[in-house]
């Protein structure tokens, strides 16, 4: 069986690729298919993430984990990840630039004799020169329990270090 997967780059303009890939391909194979389809070299760190129907980021599935306790998912077969209930993944490529992709299993089909997989079947839109800026701001200010914002407190006993006297 093959998976027909739509990969959408998270940018304002429509930039997407449809890829056919064998169900027994690995996450690393999918990584290479995506990077080639979008014109990246494929030599940057990347991870896949579980997600739900609202595209909320879930458990990380790193191709190569830096944490001894976390497994490498590079050799994980796609048919062990995708199922009737799970048909979406997030993919982050190049952790310095955070190229973000939405991956969705659109269809399962039969292998076509004579076709090499992975197979790029549709391309739409141009990849921008630079990754879009990501905003990590929250609607509500961060307040950790047990800590006060002493800089905003008029009764703060903070010393004035403007004169250079730190001792």
N, C-alpha and C positions, 0 to 999 in steps of 0.2 A: 504494500500500500504506500501511497505518497500523501504527504500533507501539502495542501495549498495554503500558504501562509501570507498574510498581508503584513507588511512592516511599514509603519508610519513614523516619520521623523517629527519630533516635537518642535515644530517651527510654525510661524504664522501662515506661511504659504503652504499649499498642499504639496508635500513631497512624500511619495510612497513607492514601494516596490512590492510586487507579488512574486513569490518564490515557490517553486515546487521542490520538495525535499523528501527523501526516503524516510519512512517512519522509524527506521533503525539507525538513522544518523544520530550523531551525538550533539550535545549542546555546543561543543567546540566546532563541529561542522556547521551548525546554524550560525555561530559567531562569524566564521569565515565567509559564509554565504551572504550575510548581512553586510559585512564590511566591504566585500567585493561589489555587491550590488549598489552601494552608496559611494563607492570610489575611495574608501579609506584603505590605508596600508594593512591594517589588521594587527599592528605591532604594539598597540597600547593595551593597558589593563582594561578588563571588562567584566561585568557581572550581569546575570539574569536575576530577576526577582519575581516571585509569585505575586499575583495580583487578583483582584476581584473584578466584578463587572463595572465598578466605578473607577478602575485603574488605580486603586490605592496600593501603595507599595507594601509588599509583605516580605516574607523570608528571602534572604539573599541566597543565591545559588552561584557562588564564584567559580569561574573557570579554574583559577588557581588561588587557593586560600592562603592568606598570610597567618592565619590562626591555626595552630596545631589541632585544636579541638573541633574545627570546622572542616568538613570534607571538601575535596575538589569535585566539582560537578561536571568538568569538561568531558568526561567519558560517559556521562549519563545519557541513556537513549531517550530520544524524543517521545517514543511510545510509552515510556514510563512516566512522563511528565504530563503530556496532553491526554485528556480523557473526555467523556461526555460532560463532566462537570467542570473541567479545567481546560479552557481554550484560549487563555490570554497570559502573556508574560510582559514584563517590562525589561528593557535591555539598556544598560548604561555602558557607553564606550568612551574611553579616555577620561579618567577621573579628574584630570586637570581642567578639561573643557566641558565635561558632562554632556556629551551628545546623548540624548534620550530618545528611545524608540518604543513605540507601542507595537507589540507583536500579537497577532490574532490568527488562530487556526480557523480558516474560512471553510475548508472542505477537505474531505478525505476521498481519494480516488485510487484508481488502479494504476500500476506502473505501466508506462508506455514503452514498449520494446524499441530499442534504438535511441532512447533519450538518455542523456547524461544528467545525473542529479548531483547537486542542486541545479535547478534550472530557473533562470530569471524569465518570467513570462510577461511581466508588465512593469513599466517604469513611468512615473509621472512626476514632474517637477524637478527643479534644480537644487542641489545641495548648496546652501550658503557657504561662503568662504570661511566664516567663523561660527562657532556654536553660539546660540542665543544666550543672553545673560539669564541666569536662573535667579529668581527672587525667593529668598528663604525667610522672608519677614512674616510675622504672625499678626493676626488682627488684634490680639491682646498682648500686652507687654509681659515678658517673662518675669515671674516672681517665684523664686524657689521658697518653699515652706521653711520657716525658721530664719530666713535672712531678711534684713530690712535694707531698703535702698538708702544708705546713709548719706549719699551725695545730695539727695533731695530733702533731707531732714534738717530743718533750721537749727535744731538743738544738737546737731552732730558735734561730737567732741574730736573731730578730725583736726589734726594740726595743719597749719598753713605752711606748705613747703616751698612757697614761691621765693622765699629769701635764700634758698639753698641750704638751710640748716636742717639736716635730716636726723641729727642725733640729739 
